[in-house]
Amino acid sequence: MVDYLRQVKSYIIGMANTKIGDSYIFGGVKTNFKPFTEDGVYQGEENVTTVPVANGVEVPINFNGGKIFGVKKVFSGFAEVDESGNINPDAGWDDSGNYEDVSMIISAIDKVIDAIENGNYEKLNSLRVLVFVDEDDDGVIDAGGSWEDTDGDGIKDTYKDGSGNVEVKAYSILDAFDFGLKSLMEQRSIIGSQIETVENLKVQNENLRLHYSQLISELEDADYAQAIAEFQQAKTAYEALLSAIQQTKDLSLLRFYR
């Protein structure tokens, strides 16, 4: 079982480190380095590179792997919930420096592997993945807060500071995995729409190319001898018309009676 989970983890990280040519595509604008470490830590960028494909239409040529693979700031230590619904994390959980940008899917797999290797099968349901939410966006986990049961399931899985801001959220293994999978599916849908846009534009461009090729062909295949003859006839008719106008421009009824 552990070997299988390690293979799944390796496969996911391998996909997350996909390259096209010499560029990694899931590291945002940071394309020269692997966006994910072997532990699933994201080291790419949020910003992406886009290119214009039509008037007013741009699509990315690389992607924010953090969004696609459900990266959150995850506590590197151990945490579980006891029978009373209290979260019991390792020391250091209240230090934001102990949280890394890790894919929630990878984090969930790692927790399961650790539990199996340590013979703690019975703790699989009680294990928790701690995520630094930082609702007040100050970059630290404020002291003086408390763990609360915010969804009524009897588990105090949300740590709030003294002002009521959510600082840390505890996810079960399944919830962490589901979060990562949901992120992956949502981004897959977005990328699918972008691919469809590009494919539609490709068809339009092919139609335009064919149309202009036909126009060029008609111009290049024209009968120049016939075109010159028709032009010469039109020129002769035009000159005759000018001559007639010149001869009759001074005619009037008074001039006729002179």
KOLRO-951505 format. One line per 10 residues: number of its first residue (from 1); their letters; for each residue x negated, y, z negated of N, C-alpha, C. Coordinates in Angstrom, 3 decimals. Each point is the difference from the previous one (the first is absolute). Layout:
residues N
NUM) a) X/Y/Z/X/Y/Z/X/Y/Z ~ ...
END
This chain:
residues 258
1) mvdylrqvks) -0.822/-1.202/0.000/0.822/1.202/0.000/-0.867/1.266/0.000 ~ -1.032/-0.018/-0.844/-0.898/1.149/-0.075/-0.708/0.218/1.326 ~ -0.446/-1.095/0.613/-0.677/0.116/1.294/0.938/0.609/1.043 ~ 1.249/-0.443/-0.020/0.979/0.525/0.951/0.213/1.498/-0.215 ~ 0.137/0.424/-1.253/0.207/1.424/-0.306/-1.217/0.829/0.409 ~ -1.174/-0.567/-0.182/-1.210/0.713/0.422/-0.044/0.144/1.519 ~ 0.462/-1.023/0.702/0.050/0.081/1.459/0.994/1.071/0.443 ~ 1.161/0.071/-0.679/0.992/1.031/0.316/-0.580/1.382/-0.244 ~ -0.672/0.156/-1.138/-0.626/1.280/-0.331/-1.041/0.377/1.049 ~ -0.835/-0.960/0.369/-1.035/0.260/0.998/0.609/0.365/1.344
11) yiigmantki) 1.092/-0.683/0.361/0.666/0.288/1.271/0.555/1.417/0.015 ~ 0.663/0.402/-1.097/0.586/1.344/-0.071/-1.088/1.068/0.097 ~ -1.083/-0.182/-0.742/-1.090/0.985/0.028/-0.651/0.022/1.375 ~ -0.109/-1.175/0.629/-0.548/-0.051/1.350/0.853/0.794/0.977 ~ 1.315/-0.152/-0.102/0.903/0.760/0.855/-0.096/1.501/-0.303 ~ -0.137/0.326/-1.280/-0.096/1.405/-0.401/-1.283/0.645/0.512 ~ -1.005/-0.821/0.269/-1.282/0.498/0.519/-0.142/-0.237/1.511 ~ 1.116/-0.018/0.685/-0.004/-0.208/1.448/-0.754/1.126/0.706 ~ -0.763/-0.381/1.029/-0.747/0.966/0.808/0.451/-0.065/1.451 ~ -0.038/1.134/0.659/0.140/0.067/1.452/-1.278/0.637/0.514
21) gdsyifggvk) -0.778/-0.783/0.697/-1.323/0.490/0.384/-0.865/0.119/-1.243 ~ -0.528/1.186/-0.223/-0.840/0.251/-1.174/0.743/0.739/-1.102 ~ 1.304/0.170/0.142/0.767/0.826/-0.944/0.997/-0.845/-0.798 ~ -0.005/0.219/-1.319/1.018/-0.602/-0.858/1.267/0.840/0.119 ~ 1.139/-0.651/0.171/1.225/0.747/0.303/0.858/0.292/-1.231 ~ -0.299/-0.629/-1.155/0.841/0.218/-1.175/-0.704/0.804/-1.092 ~ -0.976/0.803/0.394/-0.698/0.836/-0.972/0.239/1.476/0.217 ~ 1.039/0.338/0.766/0.233/1.400/0.329/-1.120/0.521/0.880 ~ -0.397/1.245/-0.217/-1.062/0.607/0.808/-1.376/-0.599/-0.321 ~ -0.089/-0.746/-1.068/-1.262/-0.646/-0.379/-0.083/-1.348/0.704
31) tnfkpftedg) -0.521/0.011/1.219/0.056/-1.182/0.862/-1.293/-0.801/0.043 ~ -1.054/0.483/-0.647/-1.305/-0.662/0.103/-0.261/-1.010/-1.109 ~ 0.902/-0.058/-1.004/-0.213/-0.892/-1.133/1.258/-0.839/-0.249 ~ -0.191/-1.162/-0.599/1.146/-0.836/-0.335/0.926/0.746/-0.952 ~ 1.282/0.095/0.332/0.916/0.725/-0.886/0.283/-0.729/-1.312 ~ -0.138/-1.331/-0.017/0.277/-0.774/-1.209/-1.216/-0.836/-0.390 ~ -0.279/-0.007/-1.313/-1.047/-0.874/-0.514/0.554/-1.419/-0.122 ~ -0.855/-0.932/-0.390/0.434/-1.383/-0.173/0.993/-0.144/-1.158 ~ 0.037/0.997/-0.878/0.933/-0.024/-1.132/1.296/0.738/0.309 ~ 0.141/0.464/1.242/1.230/0.686/0.383/0.033/1.472/-0.364
41) vyqgeenvtt) -1.151/0.564/-0.382/-0.063/1.420/-0.346/-0.061/0.824/1.284 ~ 0.878/0.987/0.090/0.052/0.830/1.210/-1.021/1.126/-0.098 ~ -0.841/0.125/1.034/-1.012/1.046/0.026/0.089/0.822/1.286 ~ 1.173/-0.041/0.629/0.215/0.791/1.203/0.564/1.374/-0.326 ~ 0.559/0.648/1.020/0.535/1.347/-0.139/1.506/0.004/0.247 ~ 0.664/1.055/-0.496/1.437/0.152/0.257/0.249/0.615/1.374 ~ -0.861/0.932/0.404/0.188/0.670/1.290/-0.300/-0.950/1.153 ~ 0.733/0.178/1.104/-0.178/-0.845/1.178/-0.269/0.868/1.224 ~ -0.507/-0.633/1.055/-0.269/0.681/1.261/1.153/-0.251/0.966 ~ 0.514/1.069/0.599/1.075/-0.157/0.976/-0.452/0.502/1.363
51) vpvangvevp) 0.635/-0.509/1.044/-0.302/0.432/1.370/1.318/0.306/0.705 ~ 0.006/1.012/0.885/1.224/0.305/0.749/0.227/-1.019/1.111 ~ 1.228/-0.474/0.121/0.344/-0.944/1.066/1.046/0.587/0.947 ~ 0.575/1.136/-0.380/0.958/0.711/0.836/0.159/1.393/-0.592 ~ 0.706/0.861/0.712/0.214/1.351/-0.475/0.749/-0.024/-1.341 ~ -0.681/0.424/-1.061/0.611/0.040/-1.321/0.062/-1.327/-0.724 ~ -0.635/-1.037/0.553/0.022/-1.327/-0.616/-1.425/-0.457/-0.299 ~ -0.261/-0.323/-1.277/-1.305/-0.505/-0.401/0.185/-1.310/-0.768 ~ -0.929/-0.911/0.160/0.034/-1.269/-0.727/-1.371/-0.229/-0.633 ~ -0.035/-0.695/-1.147/-1.292/-0.249/-0.658/-0.784/-1.110/0.691
61) infnggkifg) -1.316/0.117/-0.060/-0.862/-1.075/0.514/-0.686/-0.736/-1.158 ~ 0.216/0.483/-1.230/-0.394/-0.732/-1.200/1.063/0.260/-1.073 ~ -0.055/-0.757/-1.099/1.111/0.024/-0.945/-0.493/0.057/-1.445 ~ 0.872/0.535/-0.854/-0.281/0.050/-1.429/0.289/-1.368/-0.599 ~ -1.044/-0.775/-0.212/0.170/-1.347/-0.536/0.592/-0.026/-1.389 ~ -0.146/1.117/-0.727/0.590/0.075/-1.330/1.513/-0.119/0.043 ~ 0.614/0.643/0.976/1.450/-0.083/0.152/0.423/-1.359/0.527 ~ -0.730/-0.494/0.975/0.404/-1.243/0.660/-0.069/-1.196/-0.948 ~ -1.052/-0.081/-0.817/-0.193/-1.163/-0.849/0.381/0.247/-1.462 ~ 0.809/1.042/-0.230/0.567/0.232/-1.326/-1.028/0.246/-1.083
71) vkkvfsgfae) -0.921/0.925/0.265/-1.051/0.303/-0.975/0.521/0.917/-1.106 ~ -0.292/-0.366/-1.237/0.306/0.814/-1.168/-1.224/0.027/-0.911 ~ 0.008/0.941/-0.949/-1.075/0.037/-0.991/0.309/-1.057/-1.070 ~ -0.731/-1.102/0.053/0.300/-1.162/-0.833/-1.046/-0.150/-1.103 ~ 0.483/-0.337/-1.208/-0.881/-0.245/-1.148/-0.818/-1.256/0.246 ~ -1.296/0.099/-0.204/-0.891/-1.115/0.296/0.028/-1.084/-1.076 ~ 0.626/0.289/-1.140/0.031/-0.967/-1.099/1.244/-0.870/0.002 ~ 0.229/-0.624/-1.137/1.088/-0.975/-0.173/1.153/0.636/-0.768 ~ 1.230/-0.380/0.354/1.175/0.488/-0.719/1.109/-1.035/0.085 ~ 0.735/-0.152/-1.074/1.137/-0.917/-0.015/1.080/0.539/-0.936
81) vdesgninpd) 1.199/-0.539/0.152/1.111/0.404/-0.848/0.271/-1.118/-1.007 ~ 0.241/0.392/-1.268/0.250/-1.018/-1.026/1.492/-0.297/-0.118 ~ 0.344/-0.856/-0.946/1.390/-0.416/-0.156/0.913/1.134/-0.426 ~ -0.568/1.050/-0.566/0.813/1.141/-0.438/0.171/1.039/1.105 ~ -0.603/-0.264/1.161/0.127/0.942/1.115/-1.024/1.108/-0.019 ~ -1.039/-0.151/-0.821/-1.055/1.006/-0.075/-1.153/-0.359/0.938 ~ -0.572/1.018/0.616/-1.150/-0.206/0.875/-1.270/-0.001/-0.839 ~ -0.818/-1.050/0.172/-1.265/-0.114/-0.727/-1.153/-0.009/0.986 ~ -0.526/1.170/0.323/-1.115/0.070/0.957/-1.357/-0.050/-0.693 ~ -1.019/-0.308/0.790/-1.367/0.058/-0.507/-0.351/1.433/-0.376
91) agwddsgnye) -1.041/0.114/-0.816/-0.501/1.329/-0.360/-0.451/0.729/1.259 ~ 0.235/1.294/0.014/-0.407/0.812/1.134/1.119/0.275/0.980 ~ 1.184/-0.566/-0.262/1.130/0.214/0.920/0.404/1.469/0.047 ~ -0.284/0.738/-1.063/0.392/1.410/-0.072/-1.077/0.940/0.539 ~ -1.003/-0.571/0.665/-1.054/0.790/0.639/0.170/-0.117/1.512 ~ 0.328/1.129/0.653/0.259/-0.035/1.445/-1.218/-0.452/0.793 ~ -1.186/0.086/-0.621/-1.217/-0.446/0.668/-0.051/-1.501/0.209 ~ 0.868/-0.740/-0.683/0.032/-1.453/0.131/1.020/-0.466/1.033 ~ 0.503/0.929/0.789/0.978/-0.333/1.036/-0.651/0.203/1.374 ~ 0.184/-0.978/0.882/-0.585/0.051/1.340/1.092/-0.058/1.058
101) dvsmiisaid) -0.301/0.545/1.176/0.941/-0.038/1.126/-0.026/-1.400/0.613 ~ 0.948/-0.823/-0.410/0.022/-1.403/0.417/1.342/-0.332/0.631 ~ -0.027/-0.855/1.011/1.240/-0.501/0.595/0.778/-0.782/-1.053 ~ 1.294/0.305/-0.128/0.823/-0.685/-0.992/0.114/-1.492/0.318 ~ -0.007/-0.352/1.269/0.051/-1.414/0.372/-1.243/-0.726/-0.506 ~ -1.164/0.587/0.227/-1.257/-0.608/-0.436/-0.057/-0.071/-1.521 ~ 0.453/1.058/-0.660/-0.007/0.017/-1.457/0.877/-1.109/-0.567 ~ 1.176/-0.192/0.605/0.899/-1.066/-0.461/-0.639/-1.374/0.189 ~ -0.635/-0.212/1.149/-0.657/-1.293/0.270/-1.126/-0.240/-1.003 ~ -0.780/1.054/-0.286/-1.105/-0.143/-0.954/0.500/-0.381/-1.386
111) kvidaiengn) 1.128/0.591/-0.425/0.546/-0.315/-1.322/0.410/-1.474/-0.069 ~ 0.596/-0.487/1.066/0.420/-1.405/0.036/-1.221/-0.922/-0.024 ~ -1.016/0.331/0.775/-1.226/-0.816/0.028/-0.637/-0.059/-1.390 ~ -0.092/1.159/-0.662/-0.597/0.055/-1.346/0.786/-0.873/-0.979 ~ 1.332/0.098/0.079/0.833/-0.766/-0.928/-0.182/-1.500/0.221 ~ -0.043/-0.429/1.271/-0.161/-1.431/0.307/-1.372/-0.491/-0.437 ~ -1.047/0.768/0.295/-1.362/-0.422/-0.354/-0.186/-0.093/-1.511 ~ 0.734/0.834/-0.744/-0.124/-0.007/-1.461/1.025/-0.920/-0.663 ~ 0.766/-0.720/0.845/0.976/-0.925/-0.538/1.194/0.656/-0.645 ~ 0.282/1.232/0.352/1.107/0.744/-0.612/1.226/0.023/0.915
121) yeklnslrvl) 0.436/-1.181/0.418/1.151/-0.072/0.893/1.240/0.622/-0.637 ~ 0.130/-0.200/-1.297/1.200/0.483/-0.688/0.052/1.521/-0.079 ~ -1.126/0.653/0.301/-0.033/1.461/-0.086/0.280/0.701/1.338 ~ 0.244/-0.787/1.044/0.221/0.602/1.314/1.172/0.984/-0.021 ~ 1.056/-0.363/-0.729/1.171/0.879/-0.043/-0.207/1.221/-0.890 ~ -0.953/-0.077/-0.890/-0.216/1.111/-0.928/-1.130/0.933/0.427 ~ -0.778/-0.421/0.995/-1.098/0.859/0.470/0.552/1.274/0.636 ~ -0.740/1.080/-0.153/0.421/1.282/0.548/-1.160/0.698/0.719 ~ 0.352/0.697/1.069/-0.960/0.833/0.732/0.276/1.444/-0.395 ~ -0.966/0.626/-0.663/0.186/1.385/-0.443/-0.415/0.963/1.105
131) vfvdedddgv) 0.890/0.949/0.298/-0.241/0.971/1.063/0.026/1.406/-0.595 ~ -1.033/0.762/0.313/-0.088/1.396/-0.444/0.872/0.861/0.912 ~ 1.132/0.466/-0.538/0.956/0.778/0.783/-0.361/1.480/0.014 ~ -0.388/0.530/-1.160/-0.423/1.401/-0.115/1.064/0.971/0.525 ~ 1.199/-0.081/-0.565/1.110/0.821/0.467/-0.270/1.492/-0.140 ~ -0.776/0.392/-1.028/-0.308/1.424/-0.164/-1.223/0.427/0.809 ~ -0.609/-0.957/0.708/-1.087/0.283/0.946/-1.175/0.740/-0.643 ~ -0.350/-0.387/-1.235/-1.143/0.636/-0.648/-1.239/-0.896/-0.006 ~ 0.135/-1.226/0.539/-1.155/-0.874/0.143/-0.402/-0.764/-1.246 ~ 0.752/0.155/-1.103/-0.335/-0.696/-1.243/1.263/-0.612/-0.601
141) idaggswedt) -0.211/-0.999/-0.849/1.111/-0.594/-0.726/0.084/0.690/-1.352 ~ 0.991/0.827/-0.178/0.110/0.815/-1.205/0.322/-0.857/-1.220 ~ -0.688/0.289/-1.087/0.242/-0.705/-1.254/1.300/0.512/-0.640 ~ 0.440/-0.741/-1.008/1.194/0.437/-0.722/1.299/-0.428/0.634 ~ -0.080/-0.876/0.999/1.209/-0.466/0.655/0.457/-1.331/-0.564 ~ 0.909/-0.651/0.705/0.515/-1.282/-0.474/0.511/-0.836/1.170 ~ 0.025/-1.333/-0.224/0.552/-0.925/0.990/1.514/-0.050/-0.164 ~ 0.724/0.058/1.133/1.461/0.016/-0.046/0.587/-1.001/0.983 ~ 1.211/-0.460/-0.343/0.768/-0.861/0.892/0.906/0.903/0.829 ~ -0.391/0.257/1.252/0.733/0.968/0.834/1.059/-0.635/0.885
151) dgdgikdtyk) -0.006/-1.324/0.136/0.985/-0.649/0.875/0.933/-0.953/-0.744 ~ -0.100/-0.020/-1.322/0.937/-0.774/-0.801/-0.178/-1.498/0.027 ~ -1.204/-0.478/0.372/-0.226/-1.441/0.060/-0.655/-0.542/-1.269 ~ -0.153/0.865/-1.010/-0.578/-0.424/-1.263/-1.507/0.025/-0.047 ~ -0.639/0.478/1.061/-1.461/0.073/0.063/-0.437/1.456/0.072 ~ -0.864/0.370/-0.904/-0.506/1.377/-0.015/-1.146/0.109/1.004 ~ 0.379/0.220/1.257/-0.981/-0.068/1.088/-0.415/1.354/0.549 ~ 0.415/1.081/-0.641/-0.335/1.336/0.491/-0.581/0.844/-1.126 ~ -1.221/0.491/0.207/-0.628/0.869/-0.997/0.200/1.453/0.400 ~ 0.625/0.776/-0.908/0.238/1.420/0.229/-0.771/0.829/-1.017
161) dgsgnvevka) -0.464/1.177/0.460/-0.705/0.890/-0.922/1.013/0.743/-0.871 ~ -0.501/0.902/-0.834/0.871/0.727/-0.909/1.016/0.881/0.691 ~ -0.264/0.350/1.275/0.924/0.851/0.758/0.982/-0.811/0.836 ~ -0.083/-1.323/-0.088/0.916/-0.854/0.755/-0.480/-0.352/1.390 ~ -1.240/0.380/0.348/-0.545/-0.342/1.311/-0.485/-1.450/0.016 ~ 0.318/-0.726/1.079/-0.456/-1.381/0.128/-1.497/0.003/0.311 ~ -0.759/-0.686/-0.850/-1.445/-0.077/0.198/-0.416/-1.369/0.541 ~ 0.578/-1.058/-0.554/-0.368/-1.360/0.390/1.270/-0.836/0.157 ~ 0.008/-0.832/1.031/1.117/-0.903/0.254/-0.533/-1.425/0.068 ~ 0.693/-0.920/-0.714/-0.408/-1.410/-0.008/0.885/-0.801/0.949
171) ysildafdfg) -0.624/-0.671/0.961/0.720/-0.820/0.983/-0.226/-1.480/-0.305 ~ 1.050/-0.794/0.147/-0.190/-1.435/-0.066/-0.762/-0.446/1.247 ~ -0.489/-1.236/-0.001/-0.754/-0.502/1.144/0.857/0.035/1.265 ~ 1.248/-0.467/-0.133/0.885/-0.024/1.168/0.328/1.411/0.476 ~ 0.238/0.915/-0.939/0.319/1.376/0.381/-1.188/0.668/0.692 ~ -1.212/-0.286/-0.492/-1.195/0.566/0.625/-0.161/-0.531/1.418 ~ 0.213/-1.309/0.155/-0.113/-0.608/1.329/1.073/0.554/0.930 ~ 1.228/0.113/-0.515/1.102/0.533/0.812/-0.268/1.440/0.418 ~ -0.574/0.793/-0.903/-0.316/1.391/0.339/-0.990/0.050/1.161 ~ -1.052/-0.801/-0.095/-0.991/-0.018/1.075/0.582/-0.488/1.304
181) lkslmeqrsi) 0.834/-1.042/-0.065/0.611/-0.546/1.207/0.966/1.001/0.622 ~ 0.761/0.709/-0.847/0.931/1.012/0.504/-0.748/1.115/0.716 ~ -1.108/0.438/-0.579/-0.815/1.043/0.645/-0.496/-0.469/1.356 ~ -0.434/-1.244/0.045/-0.512/-0.571/1.246/1.094/-0.042/1.068 ~ 1.195/-0.422/-0.374/1.095/-0.121/0.963/0.477/1.374/0.465 ~ 0.057/0.969/-0.919/0.418/1.354/0.377/-0.975/0.611/1.001 ~ -1.282/-0.124/-0.265/-0.999/0.559/0.910/-0.040/-0.766/1.311 ~ 0.279/-1.287/-0.061/0.067/-0.791/1.232/1.120/0.516/0.896 ~ 1.134/0.366/-0.612/1.122/0.548/0.760/-0.365/1.324/0.646 ~ -0.713/0.856/-0.764/-0.415/1.307/0.534/-0.962/-0.183/1.169
191) igsqietven) -0.982/-0.880/-0.169/-0.969/-0.244/1.070/0.698/-0.602/1.209 ~ 1.001/-0.870/-0.251/0.762/-0.574/1.106/0.716/1.062/0.809 ~ 0.561/1.002/-0.681/0.673/1.109/0.694/-0.995/0.804/0.828 ~ -1.197/0.199/-0.545/-1.026/0.732/0.731/-0.450/-0.766/1.234 ~ -0.124/-1.317/-0.135/-0.370/-0.831/1.157/1.082/0.081/1.067 ~ 1.263/-0.027/-0.425/1.111/0.094/0.949/-0.025/1.338/0.738 ~ -0.309/1.080/-0.738/-0.101/1.320/0.626/-1.081/0.007/1.078 ~ -1.158/-0.551/-0.342/-1.110/-0.041/0.954/0.365/-0.848/1.217 ~ 0.669/-1.126/-0.232/0.391/-0.870/1.116/0.993/0.710/0.921 ~ 0.958/0.735/-0.583/0.964/0.749/0.814/-0.692/1.080/0.822
201) lkvqnenlrl) -0.951/0.690/-0.623/-0.752/1.027/0.724/-0.847/-0.627/1.102 ~ -0.499/-1.181/-0.268/-0.795/-0.700/1.014/0.848/-0.295/1.233 ~ 1.244/-0.450/-0.223/0.907/-0.289/1.110/0.307/1.282/0.778 ~ 0.269/1.088/-0.727/0.276/1.282/0.660/-1.193/0.450/0.840 ~ -1.182/-0.134/-0.556/-1.199/0.409/0.726/-0.223/-0.864/1.237 ~ 0.306/-1.288/-0.106/-0.140/-0.882/1.159/0.975/0.405/1.101 ~ 1.222/0.369/-0.400/0.993/0.449/0.986/-0.442/1.288/0.687 ~ -0.549/0.930/-0.794/-0.495/1.253/0.580/-1.175/-0.257/0.927 ~ -0.885/-0.904/-0.423/-1.156/-0.315/0.842/0.450/-0.572/1.339 ~ 0.999/-0.885/-0.034/0.519/-0.590/1.231/0.634/1.063/0.889
211) hysqlisele) 0.755/0.912/-0.628/0.661/1.065/0.765/-1.021/0.888/0.702 ~ -1.025/0.407/-0.746/-1.010/0.880/0.600/-0.845/-0.739/1.035 ~ -0.209/-1.290/-0.205/-0.722/-0.788/0.993/0.770/-0.053/1.317 ~ 1.330/-0.108/-0.095/0.829/-0.014/1.199/-0.053/1.351/0.711 ~ 0.016/1.086/-0.773/-0.094/1.330/0.609/-1.326/0.175/0.735 ~ -1.061/-0.427/-0.645/-1.320/0.113/0.624/-0.057/-0.838/1.272 ~ 0.591/-1.204/-0.091/0.002/-0.881/1.165/0.760/0.629/1.166 ~ 1.149/0.640/-0.298/0.783/0.639/1.055/-0.783/1.130/0.666 ~ -0.744/0.757/-0.821/-0.805/1.093/0.556/-1.155/-0.532/0.837 ~ -0.648/-1.047/-0.502/-1.163/-0.533/0.701/0.401/-0.747/1.271
221) dadyaqaiae) 1.208/-0.572/0.029/0.444/-0.793/1.146/0.777/0.815/1.032 ~ 0.051/1.304/-0.173/0.772/0.842/0.928/-0.602/-0.028/1.412 ~ 0.866/0.140/1.082/-0.435/0.064/1.399/-0.437/1.435/0.288 ~ -1.321/0.240/-0.099/-0.494/1.368/0.124/0.268/0.579/1.394 ~ -0.085/-0.824/1.037/0.242/0.494/1.366/1.435/0.516/0.130 ~ 0.939/-0.776/-0.535/1.398/0.416/0.068/0.242/1.231/-0.855 ~ -0.628/0.038/-1.179/0.176/1.154/-0.883/-0.527/1.273/0.658 ~ -1.148/-0.120/0.706/-0.576/1.185/0.666/0.896/0.448/1.153 ~ 0.533/-0.966/0.747/0.887/0.341/1.117/1.248/0.710/-0.491 ~ 0.590/-0.511/-1.106/1.201/0.628/-0.552/-0.310/1.395/-0.530
231) fqqaktayea) -1.178/0.144/-0.569/-0.391/1.321/-0.486/-0.162/0.974/1.162 ~ -0.595/-0.475/1.099/-0.209/0.855/1.164/1.336/0.421/0.607 ~ 0.974/-0.913/0.029/1.331/0.339/0.513/0.664/1.054/-0.878 ~ -0.123/-0.168/-1.291/0.595/0.972/-0.912/-0.669/1.350/0.136 ~ -1.304/-0.005/0.228/-0.735/1.247/0.162/0.443/0.721/1.278 ~ 0.169/-0.759/1.106/0.433/0.588/1.266/1.397/0.605/-0.120 ~ 0.894/-0.712/-0.671/1.356/0.506/-0.202/-0.007/1.265/-0.842 ~ -0.840/0.028/-0.985/-0.080/1.168/-0.869/-0.531/1.211/0.762 ~ -1.021/-0.209/0.839/-0.563/1.100/0.788/1.016/0.522/1.012 ~ 0.806/-0.915/0.576/1.041/0.427/0.941/1.054/0.840/-0.707
241) llsaiqqtkd) 0.341/-0.376/-1.222/0.976/0.763/-0.769/-0.524/1.390/-0.306 ~ -1.259/0.105/-0.367/-0.588/1.309/-0.266/0.022/0.877/1.244 ~ -0.305/-0.605/1.162/-0.003/0.755/1.258/1.394/0.517/0.330 ~ 1.026/-0.827/-0.212/1.371/0.419/0.284/0.425/1.144/-0.906 ~ -0.381/-0.094/-1.235/0.341/1.070/-0.942/-0.673/1.300/0.403 ~ -1.256/-0.087/0.420/-0.744/1.183/0.404/0.659/0.684/1.213 ~ 0.511/-0.792/0.927/0.595/0.547/1.221/1.367/0.622/-0.255 ~ 0.692/-0.435/-1.008/1.371/0.485/-0.214/0.136/0.932/-1.190 ~ -1.083/0.293/-0.664/0.122/0.781/-1.214/0.434/1.443/0.269 ~ -0.297/0.553/1.246/0.345/1.396/0.304/1.340/0.146/0.724
251) lsllrfyr) 0.687/-1.099/0.252/1.281/0.073/0.697/1.075/0.581/-0.901 ~ 0.822/0.916/0.599/1.151/0.563/-0.709/1.003/0.461/1.043 ~ 1.224/0.285/-0.437/1.041/0.429/0.931/-0.337/1.338/0.641 ~ -0.591/0.949/-0.701/-0.381/1.309/0.535/-1.087/-0.152/1.064 ~ -0.973/-0.873/-0.291/-1.092/-0.211/0.964/0.540/-0.623/1.268 ~ 1.077/-0.835/-0.100/0.580/-0.652/1.176/0.676/1.017/0.927 ~ 0.623/1.101/-0.532/0.701/1.005/0.811/-0.932/1.061/0.548 ~ -1.277/0.006/-0.306/-0.912/1.010/0.548/-0.226/-0.221/1.461
END
